[in-house]
Amino acid sequence: MLITQTPLRISIAGGGCDLPDYYSQRGGYVVSTAIDKFIYVIVKARYDDKIYVDYSKKEIVDSIDEIQHDLVREAARLTGMPPGFEVAMMADIPSEGSGLGSSSSLTVGLLNAFYQYQGEQVGPERLAQEACKIEIEILGRPIGKQDQYIAAYGGLCAFEFRIDGSVGVERIAIPPAAKRRFGSNILLFFTNIVRQASSILTEQREKIISTIEAHDQIKALAFQTREALYAGNFDEIGEILHRNWELKKQLASGVTNSEIDSMYEAAIRGGASGGKISGAGGGGFLMTYCRRSNQDNLREALSNYREMPFMLESHGSKVMFNQERYSWK
């Protein structure tokens, strides 16, 4: 039996600039961090040659091609999994529509689990590249690359998405105490709205040409975020989040709605200096920046919304448990 743990993420600045339609023209740049909320994948051998897949439903099939869960099917195909295994998936939070990169974290976690199950240790770059291949190329999902990379690498990172499709990874190395101080000023509140990101991202991709200036400005904010983090000017991040949110609302019609707008206004009145919906928008979690001295007021202002406590996570996808047993095969 083998268990992998793969982190979810929050994108601080630059989201949307990791879409191929944008970075293939202008190059993209995103600052993102892993958080200590995880997707778990459990894989174990079976005595027979059946394949069991356990999630919100249970599948029992004879071959990989019959698996209905598309991420499991394609990860098993790509890694060359032999028949006769059971795979189960669990998450720290309800993952669908969270805006925290759960599908990409699951894809990275599946790849890591399936490779390790077969005795192959794969590094974060390959895990990220192959997760992108599955989600973007094979399944045709209208998403970017940042989620797969932060899930594989973990930590607080800046990603450069180059015109040629390659990705530069920079771990933003700030002192641990400063990193904790920064993380303590970021708060997440659930909007009470679960949404599918695909329609928002599809519209965003279709409107890239008309919104390219907004994307350029969002990319510039990601560079400013990197500089603010290295300089220790963490309060500047709140202002950057606010400007990022104003620009993000221009990218697609479904990014916000009246309930989200009211929630955001309440957060600002409560003492947050900025924030934005994590992920594509339309629901999931509102990420806010708020000094600790104002956080009680913020929690009171958003008392109708559940807060999700979290800490920044240093590690990417990793094996938590691996017990080899005698093989029946």
VOGU-3710 file (C-alpha; in Angstrom, 3 decimals, decimal comma):
1> mlitqtplri> 0,000/0,000/0,000  1,182/3,497/-0,855  -0,189/6,943/0,058  0,731/10,262/-1,556  -0,058/13,705/-0,137  -0,309/16,642/-2,560  -1,004/20,242/-1,490  -3,688/22,613/-2,678  -2,687/26,196/-3,486  -3,603/29,850/-3,457
11> siagggcdlp> -2,525/32,044/-6,345  -1,322/35,390/-5,037  -0,864/37,308/-8,298  -0,668/36,709/-12,034  -3,489/34,177/-12,360  -4,685/33,871/-15,946  -1,242/34,633/-17,371  -0,518/30,885/-17,245  -3,123/30,167/-19,945  -1,464/28,971/-23,178
21> dyysqrggyv> -3,476/31,500/-25,209  -1,738/34,300/-23,306  1,777/33,091/-22,483  2,350/31,774/-26,018  2,048/35,391/-27,169  3,448/37,472/-24,296  4,960/35,120/-21,733  3,320/34,679/-18,333  4,332/35,152/-14,712  2,549/33,942/-11,565
31> vstaidkfiy> 3,327/33,979/-7,838  1,640/31,137/-5,990  1,960/29,204/-2,736  1,055/25,733/-1,568  -1,080/25,474/1,575  -1,442/22,744/4,183  -4,682/21,357/2,756  -4,133/18,177/0,777  -5,352/15,628/-1,718  -4,536/12,051/-0,722
41> vivkaryddk> -4,180/9,135/-3,133  -4,032/5,559/-1,846  -2,914/2,706/-4,108  -2,736/-0,971/-3,209  -2,294/-4,225/-5,057  -5,154/-6,660/-5,554  -5,013/-10,456/-5,632  -7,021/-10,538/-8,866  -6,636/-8,476/-12,050  -9,593/-6,185/-11,389
51> iyvdyskkei> -9,219/-2,427/-11,034  -11,142/-0,707/-8,218  -11,494/3,089/-8,212  -12,962/4,653/-5,058  -14,120/8,300/-4,897  -17,658/9,709/-4,642  -18,629/6,593/-6,564  -17,044/3,159/-6,858  -15,870/1,691/-10,118  -14,943/-1,957/-10,654
61> vdsideiqhd> -13,506/-2,571/-14,110  -11,324/-5,024/-15,990  -9,068/-2,579/-17,836  -7,714/0,957/-17,597  -9,643/1,955/-20,736  -12,919/1,258/-18,908  -12,218/3,686/-16,036  -14,736/6,540/-16,088  -12,747/8,887/-13,826  -10,788/10,674/-16,528
71> lvreaarltg> -7,830/11,777/-14,381  -7,324/8,292/-12,940  -7,658/6,706/-16,377  -5,155/8,981/-18,088  -2,652/8,935/-15,196  -2,779/5,119/-15,153  -2,289/5,008/-18,923  0,612/7,439/-18,946  2,466/5,694/-16,119  1,839/2,214/-17,538
81> mppgfevamm> 0,037/0,822/-14,503  -0,454/-2,960/-14,672  -3,932/-4,379/-13,929  -4,820/-5,587/-10,463  -4,817/-2,480/-8,291  -7,157/-0,377/-6,180  -6,952/3,405/-5,958  -8,831/5,678/-3,556  -8,859/9,485/-3,361  -9,632/11,777/-0,449
91> adipsegsgl> -9,373/15,527/0,195  -9,088/17,744/3,263  -11,885/19,939/1,896  -14,689/19,377/-0,607  -12,539/19,730/-3,685  -15,016/20,338/-6,491  -15,279/24,030/-7,307  -13,043/25,196/-4,471  -10,778/27,348/-6,627  -7,742/25,917/-4,838
101> gssssltvgl> -6,387/23,870/-7,732  -7,775/20,532/-6,579  -8,022/18,787/-9,956  -4,374/19,516/-10,754  -3,289/18,473/-7,257  -5,154/15,219/-7,776  -3,510/14,669/-11,159  -0,028/15,263/-9,729  -0,823/13,027/-6,743  -2,072/10,217/-8,987
111> lnafyqyqge> 1,030/10,351/-11,178  3,311/10,357/-8,138  1,429/7,440/-6,575  1,348/5,325/-9,733  5,040/5,854/-10,480  6,110/5,134/-6,889  3,852/2,058/-6,791  5,899/0,688/-9,693  9,183/1,571/-8,006  10,014/4,702/-10,003
121> qvgperlaqe> 10,782/7,967/-8,251  9,869/10,983/-10,392  10,871/14,595/-9,728  8,548/17,606/-9,553  9,345/18,927/-13,040  8,267/15,713/-14,735  5,199/15,379/-12,505  4,141/18,925/-13,399  4,804/18,487/-17,117  2,878/15,221/-17,308
131> ackieieilg> -0,017/16,596/-15,263  -0,236/19,502/-17,737  -0,162/17,012/-20,609  -3,067/15,044/-19,136  -5,283/17,995/-18,257  -4,541/20,400/-21,105  -3,448/18,271/-24,069  -5,205/14,928/-23,580  -8,413/16,020/-21,827  -8,559/19,477/-23,410
141> rpigkqdqyi> -9,438/21,348/-20,244  -9,340/25,174/-20,616  -6,874/25,678/-17,789  -3,364/27,019/-17,233  -0,166/25,497/-15,873  0,366/27,105/-12,476  -1,702/24,607/-10,466  0,217/21,559/-11,647  3,560/23,232/-10,954  2,806/24,471/-7,443
151> aaygglcafe> 1,285/21,068/-6,542  4,460/19,323/-7,680  7,006/21,788/-6,255  5,215/23,143/-3,162  6,457/26,164/-1,255  6,153/29,825/-2,196  7,150/30,132/-5,852  7,288/32,405/-8,852  6,660/30,715/-12,195  7,690/32,091/-15,563
161> fridgsvgve> 5,619/30,655/-18,407  7,714/31,170/-21,510  6,514/31,644/-25,080  8,109/28,324/-26,100  6,060/26,463/-23,459  8,890/25,883/-20,989  8,458/26,936/-17,368  10,960/28,640/-15,083  10,580/27,903/-11,370  11,913/30,206/-8,652
171> riaippaakr> 11,473/29,350/-4,989  10,955/32,673/-3,212  13,411/32,301/-0,352  12,412/34,586/2,498  13,268/33,887/6,155  10,927/31,416/7,888  9,754/33,986/10,461  8,929/36,467/7,694  7,122/33,773/5,732  5,007/32,915/8,783
181> rfgsnillff> 4,235/36,599/9,306  3,152/36,962/5,696  1,038/33,793/5,810  -0,703/34,898/8,996  -2,092/37,939/7,165  -3,812/35,847/4,465  -7,283/34,577/5,383  -9,641/32,380/3,360  -13,435/32,478/3,616  -15,792/30,170/1,737
191> tnivrqassi> -18,251/32,059/-0,458  -20,904/29,340/-0,014  -20,868/29,028/-3,805  -19,547/25,972/-5,630  -18,962/26,459/-9,332  -17,398/24,811/-12,358  -14,467/26,871/-13,593  -14,541/25,564/-17,162  -17,153/27,998/-18,500  -15,350/31,009/-16,974
201> lteqrekiis> -11,959/29,883/-18,256  -13,348/29,100/-21,713  -14,754/32,616/-21,977  -11,486/34,062/-20,653  -9,521/32,199/-23,321  -11,889/33,333/-26,065  -11,501/36,960/-24,971  -7,692/36,949/-24,646  -7,171/39,364/-27,555  -9,651/41,931/-26,225
211> tieahdqika> -8,406/41,608/-22,623  -4,690/41,286/-23,324  -3,923/44,666/-21,729  -5,615/43,562/-18,494  -3,581/40,356/-18,573  -0,414/42,408/-19,077  -1,251/44,465/-15,993  -2,006/41,331/-13,963  1,392/39,928/-14,983  3,061/43,168/-13,874
221> lafqtrealy> 1,382/42,771/-10,472  2,966/39,324/-10,132  6,428/40,867/-10,594  5,530/43,512/-7,985  4,422/40,760/-5,609  7,783/39,006/-5,921  9,629/42,231/-5,136  7,350/43,030/-2,186  7,919/39,568/-0,709  11,702/39,818/-0,947
231> agnfdeigei> 11,636/43,349/0,496  9,383/42,295/3,385  6,750/44,853/2,336  3,927/42,433/3,014  1,213/45,064/3,456  1,765/45,997/-0,195  0,346/42,572/-1,072  -3,101/43,687/0,065  -3,056/46,597/-2,380  -1,803/44,277/-5,142
241> lhrnwelkkq> -4,616/41,804/-4,453  -7,172/44,599/-4,727  -5,797/45,807/-8,063  -5,569/42,213/-9,295  -9,233/41,667/-8,398  -10,366/44,794/-10,237  -8,505/43,610/-13,335  -9,620/39,995/-12,987  -13,280/41,030/-13,135  -12,640/42,302/-16,669
251> lasgvtnsei> -11,514/38,911/-17,976  -14,862/37,056/-18,073  -18,476/37,700/-17,157  -18,713/34,927/-14,553  -15,758/35,966/-12,393  -18,015/37,732/-9,896  -21,672/38,232/-9,030  -23,712/40,376/-6,659  -23,197/38,051/-3,667  -19,429/37,922/-4,160
261> dsmyeaairg> -19,314/41,713/-4,620  -21,224/42,192/-1,349  -18,902/39,769/0,445  -15,828/41,568/-0,870  -17,191/44,971/0,182  -17,912/43,581/3,659  -14,335/42,302/3,866  -12,928/45,737/3,005  -15,205/47,412/5,568  -14,047/44,804/8,078
271> gasggkisga> -10,409/45,781/7,727  -9,020/43,789/4,794  -6,825/45,875/2,510  -7,495/43,673/-0,488  -8,524/40,278/-1,720  -9,776/38,231/-4,632  -11,587/35,024/-5,399  -9,086/32,181/-5,556  -9,014/30,355/-8,873  -11,093/31,263/-11,903
281> ggggflmtyc> -13,731/33,114/-9,895  -17,481/32,752/-9,569  -17,320/31,013/-6,184  -15,036/28,920/-4,012  -12,902/30,884/-1,540  -12,369/34,598/-1,043  -8,714/35,215/-0,210  -8,121/38,372/1,821  -5,074/40,222/3,091  -5,626/41,676/6,552
291> rrsnqdnlre> -3,241/42,856/9,239  -3,513/40,819/12,425  -4,717/43,868/14,366  -7,814/44,011/12,121  -8,559/40,303/11,841  -11,147/40,101/14,618  -13,104/42,846/12,879  -12,779/41,031/9,559  -14,056/37,774/11,027  -17,020/39,621/12,511
301> alsnyrempf> -17,772/41,290/9,181  -17,687/37,894/7,440  -19,387/35,934/10,213  -21,869/34,451/7,713  -19,028/32,792/5,845  -16,924/29,892/7,084  -13,224/30,623/7,476  -10,731/27,955/6,498  -7,630/28,193/8,718  -4,444/27,200/6,934
311> mleshgskvm> -0,681/27,629/6,897  1,751/27,900/4,024  3,144/24,525/2,962  6,790/23,993/2,053  6,519/20,614/0,338  5,030/19,522/-2,938  3,587/16,092/-3,684  5,249/13,400/-1,603  4,846/9,814/-0,451  3,523/9,637/3,100
321> fnqeryswk> 3,430/5,847/3,435  4,857/3,001/1,389  4,660/-0,576/2,609  5,849/-3,167/0,128  4,389/-6,633/0,546  4,882/-9,939/-1,173  3,448/-9,762/-4,699  0,934/-12,372/-5,813  1,601/-11,612/-9,483
//
